[in-house]
Amino acid sequence: MQTQVGQRRLVWVNRDGREEAVDLPVRAYTYPSIAPDGKQAAIDIRDQENDTWVWDFARRTLRRLTFDPAFNQYAVWTPDGRMIVNYVTRNNAIVWQQADGAGSPEELMRSDNVKAPTSISPDGTRLVFREDFRATGHDVLMLSLDRTRKVQPLIQTAFNELNAVISPDGRWLAFESDESGSYEVLVRPFPDVKAGRWQVSSGGGTKPLWARNGRELFYVAPGGAIMSAPIEPRPTFTFGTPVKLFDGPYYVGAASTLGRTYDVSPDGRRFLMIRPDVGPPNTIVVVLNWFEDLKARIPQK
């Protein structure tokens, strides 16, 4: 069997690994992002013009949100569910627009580098994003969402730091870093990231994601399994031993796919995952002595 490149399906997977299909056609789904109320999901789809689409779970409708001819990637919802933030490759800009599609996108910031918005603080005042620099690689920066639009680095080192997500209580920042030689999931206080540091994963970990109640931190193990670490966020940050929830085969990214390729429902009971679609093999049929076969099929006079 052969996998059709870029052809994938969205599925719900519960904590025991049992699947439930999402009634969507096979497409190049890449980054799903569930709305705060759990009723919709913004999805980065890498086909046609590489846009962000919005799926309504109850109405079973897929609506195109972005229409820029350039790539629109890494959709992030504001906490009130009214706006969706995107990165636009055409001018290396971070923009946001109304989630219902009304109005036009508004540019929040731009620079010469590739970016990826990853998280918004619970109070809606700060956006955390990845920016790629020639000298320091992948770094974590923060954009103020007030009128100042101030940008400041949060974690900028000689190592790579990416996929930073703010905890639901706004006190902690989880991210992945390769400072140990392989990617691991780390947590630091937010926004004072220099006030502490904890390594949550062991043996590798990427693409961290907080449960909505703040009591679990999920991540992807090197083999593709979804892991969960119990969290006690107050009064100080403590965590327990990570356990495996379920294995793949699910799409967790490729060399050029650095973002988080899954999301969790608001109640924490199931995960929106991407499954590669395996179709029939591509075959070539070679017919020998076809002329003799043709003569046998034609009535002789």
C-alpha positions in Angstrom: 0.0 0.0 0.0 1.1 3.5 -0.7 0.2 6.7 1.2 -1.0 9.6 -0.9 1.2 12.5 -0.1 -0.6 15.3 1.8 -3.9 13.4 1.9 -5.2 13.1 5.5 -8.3 12.7 7.6 -9.4 14.3 10.9 -10.4 12.0 13.7 -11.4 12.3 17.3 -9.4 10.0 19.6 -10.3 9.4 23.2 -7.9 8.8 26.0 -7.9 5.1 25.4 -7.1 5.4 21.7 -10.5 4.7 20.3 -11.3 6.7 17.2 -14.4 8.5 15.9 -14.4 9.8 12.4 -14.9 13.5 11.6 -17.2 13.9 8.6 -14.8 15.8 6.4 -13.3 14.9 3.0 -9.7 13.8 2.6 -7.4 16.9 2.4 -4.0 18.1 3.4 -4.9 19.0 7.0 -2.0 20.2 9.0 -2.7 22.3 12.1 -6.1 22.0 13.9 -7.0 24.6 16.5 -10.3 24.1 18.5 -12.2 27.2 19.5 -12.5 28.0 23.2 -16.1 26.8 23.4 -15.3 23.6 21.5 -17.9 24.2 18.8 -15.6 25.0 15.9 -12.0 24.3 14.8 -9.7 26.4 12.7 -7.7 24.2 10.4 -4.6 24.9 8.3 -5.2 23.1 5.1 -2.2 22.8 2.7 -3.9 22.5 -0.7 -5.5 24.9 -3.2 -4.2 28.2 -1.9 -3.0 27.0 1.5 -5.6 28.7 3.6 -7.2 28.5 7.0 -10.7 27.0 7.1 -13.2 26.8 10.0 -15.1 23.5 10.7 -18.4 23.7 12.6 -18.9 20.4 14.4 -22.7 20.7 15.0 -23.6 22.1 11.5 -21.0 19.9 9.8 -19.9 22.8 7.5 -16.4 23.7 6.4 -16.0 27.4 5.7 -12.9 29.1 4.1 -11.7 31.9 6.3 -8.6 33.3 4.6 -8.3 34.3 0.9 -4.8 35.7 0.7 -2.9 34.1 -2.3 0.1 33.5 0.1 0.1 30.8 2.8 -2.0 31.4 5.9 -0.8 29.2 8.8 -0.8 28.5 12.5 -4.3 29.7 13.4 -4.8 30.7 17.1 -8.1 31.7 18.6 -8.4 34.6 21.0 -9.8 33.6 24.4 -13.2 35.1 23.7 -13.5 33.1 20.4 -14.1 36.3 18.4 -10.8 36.5 16.5 -8.4 34.2 14.8 -4.7 35.0 14.5 -2.7 33.8 11.5 0.8 34.0 10.0 0.9 35.2 6.3 3.9 34.2 4.3 3.5 36.9 1.7 5.0 39.7 3.9 6.0 37.7 7.0 3.2 39.2 8.9 1.1 38.2 11.9 -2.6 39.2 11.3 -5.9 38.6 12.9 -9.5 38.7 11.7 -13.0 38.0 12.9 -13.6 34.3 13.3 -17.0 34.7 11.5 -15.2 35.9 8.4 -16.6 39.5 8.6 -14.3 42.4 7.8 -10.7 42.3 6.6 -7.6 40.9 8.3 -5.7 43.5 10.4 -1.9 43.3 10.5 -0.4 43.1 14.0 3.3 43.0 13.2 5.8 42.1 10.5 9.5 41.5 10.1 11.8 39.8 7.7 11.7 36.5 9.4 9.4 33.4 9.3 7.0 33.3 12.3 4.4 31.1 13.9 1.8 32.4 16.4 1.3 29.7 19.1 -0.6 31.1 22.1 -2.6 34.0 23.6 -2.7 34.8 27.3 -6.0 34.1 29.0 -6.7 37.8 29.4 -6.2 38.4 25.7 -3.5 41.0 26.1 -0.4 39.1 24.9 0.5 36.8 21.9 3.4 34.4 22.1 4.9 33.4 18.8 8.0 31.7 17.3 10.3 33.7 15.1 13.2 32.2 13.1 16.5 34.1 13.2 19.7 33.3 11.3 21.9 33.7 14.3 19.9 32.0 17.0 17.4 29.7 15.2 13.8 29.3 16.5 13.1 31.7 19.4 10.0 32.6 21.5 8.8 36.2 21.4 5.8 38.1 22.8 3.6 40.7 21.1 1.4 43.1 23.2 -2.1 43.2 21.7 -2.7 46.7 22.9 -2.2 49.8 20.8 1.6 49.7 21.3 2.0 46.3 19.5 5.3 46.0 21.4 7.4 43.0 20.6 10.0 41.6 23.0 12.0 38.4 23.2 11.0 35.8 25.8 13.4 32.9 25.2 16.2 33.7 22.7 19.3 31.5 23.0 21.8 29.6 20.9 19.3 26.6 21.0 16.0 26.2 19.3 12.8 27.0 21.3 9.4 26.7 19.8 5.7 25.8 20.2 5.3 27.8 23.4 1.9 27.7 25.0 0.6 29.7 28.0 -1.1 27.8 30.8 -4.9 28.4 31.4 -4.2 30.4 34.5 -1.6 32.5 32.7 1.3 31.7 35.1 3.4 29.2 33.1 4.9 28.8 29.7 5.4 25.3 28.2 7.7 24.9 25.1 10.1 22.6 23.5 13.9 23.1 23.4 16.8 21.2 22.0 19.3 22.5 24.5 20.0 19.0 25.9 20.8 17.7 22.4 17.3 16.4 21.7 13.9 18.1 21.9 12.3 18.1 25.4 9.3 19.8 26.9 10.2 22.5 29.4 8.1 24.9 31.6 9.0 28.3 32.8 7.1 31.0 34.7 5.2 33.5 32.5 5.9 36.2 31.7 9.0 36.2 34.0 10.6 33.3 32.1 13.9 33.7 34.0 12.4 32.9 37.4 12.5 29.1 37.1 12.8 26.1 34.7 11.5 22.6 34.8 11.9 19.7 32.3 8.6 17.8 32.1 9.4 15.2 29.4 12.0 12.4 29.6 13.5 10.7 26.6 12.2 13.4 24.2 9.1 15.4 23.7 7.6 18.0 21.4 4.4 20.0 20.7 3.2 20.7 24.3 -0.4 21.4 25.0 -2.2 22.3 28.3 -5.5 20.7 29.3 -8.1 23.5 29.6 -8.2 22.9 33.4 -4.5 23.4 33.7 -4.0 20.0 35.5 -2.3 18.2 32.7 0.4 18.9 30.1 0.2 16.8 26.9 3.0 16.4 24.4 4.2 14.1 21.6 6.8 11.5 22.3 9.5 10.7 19.7 7.6 7.6 18.5 4.4 9.7 18.0 2.6 8.7 21.2 0.5 11.3 23.0 1.8 11.7 26.6 0.2 13.3 29.6 2.0 14.7 32.7 -0.1 15.5 35.8 0.4 19.2 36.8 0.0 20.9 40.2 0.2 24.6 39.2 -0.2 26.2 42.7 1.3 27.4 44.9 4.5 26.5 42.9 4.8 24.4 39.8 5.1 20.7 40.3 4.5 17.8 38.0 4.3 14.0 38.1 5.6 11.2 35.9 4.3 11.4 32.3 2.2 8.5 31.1 1.3 7.4 27.6 -2.3 7.9 26.5 -2.3 6.3 23.1 0.0 5.6 20.1 -0.5 6.5 16.4 -0.4 6.1 13.5 -1.2 9.9 13.4 0.4 12.7 11.5 2.7 14.6 13.9 4.6 16.6 11.4 7.6 16.4 9.1 10.9 18.2 8.7 9.1 21.3 7.5 6.1 20.9 9.8 7.1 22.5 13.1 3.8 23.4 14.6 1.4 21.4 16.8 -0.6 18.9 14.7 -3.3 18.1 17.2 -5.6 19.7 19.8 -7.7 18.6 22.8 -11.4 19.2 23.5 -12.3 21.6 26.3 -13.3 18.8 28.6 -10.0 17.0 28.0 -11.7 13.7 27.1 -10.7 13.4 23.4 -8.1 14.7 21.0 -8.5 16.0 17.4 -5.9 14.1 15.5 -4.8 13.8 11.9 -4.6 10.4 10.3 -2.7 9.8 7.0 -5.1 8.5 4.4 -3.9 5.2 2.9 -5.4 4.7 -0.6 -5.1 1.9 -3.1 -1.6 1.4 -4.6 -0.7 3.1 -7.9 -0.3 0.3 -10.5 0.6 0.1 -14.1 -1.0 -2.7 -16.2 1.1 -4.1 -19.0 -0.7 -6.1 -21.7 1.4 -8.5 -23.7 0.4 -9.8 -27.2 -2.5 -7.3 -27.2 -2.9 -7.5 -31.0 -3.5 -11.2 -30.9 -6.0 -10.7 -28.1 -7.8 -8.0 -30.2 -8.1 -10.2 -33.2 -9.7 -12.9 -31.0 -12.3 -10.5 -29.9 -13.3 -9.2 -33.3 -15.8 -11.5 -35.2 -14.2 -13.0 -38.3 -16.1 -12.5 -41.6 
